[in-house]
Amino acid sequence: MRYILASKSPRRREILGNIGLEFSVVTADTDESCSLTDPIALCEELALRKGLAVRELLQSKDELDPEDVIISADTVVECGGHILGKPADRQDAKTMLELLSGKRHRVLSGIALSVGGETYVSHSESFVCFEELSDADIERYLDSGEPYDKAGAYGIQGLASIYVKGIEGCYFGIVGLPINELDRLHRRALGRSLLG
């Protein structure tokens, strides 16, 4: 049995590595366009798609053992009824940060675990409260390059941490991989913790 992380995210790799889990990373092109308007359904659907795309890729190469465990995730931010994924460009990132400025918003991370032809899906829900951001704050953060590969155009674990007044929920879910929820799925699927 091997663990396969279906994600390019260095943050997700770091979270799994922090618990001592040995895993490989395999990614596949995934259609992330989706007409779902419910953020919970959306993050779960996109996490599921990523895992299934990797499963299909490995099966097509005859490189998937029935005991292999595929882990996939997707994160979205919701604020004032707007669902925020990764920004398309600088202007998109700026618009997102202006929307989040001074507000409490919801961060949802969908997670999927696939093993032996069965797939288990769940999510974590957390809340982040941002300080008011000045135009200069936003421009400086945009110039850092950090917001462009992150849902909601910010990373709580990086430079944007100075704008965070508080959080409720799972820090790791906000970063992008709710490890506690992943362990729950693992127990459901395999009858034991990720730690053994």
Summary of the structure (lengths in Angstrom):
residues: 196
radius of gyration: 16.9
end to end distance: 12.8
largest distance: 53.1
contacts: 633
relative contact order: 0.17
helix: 41%
strand: 26%
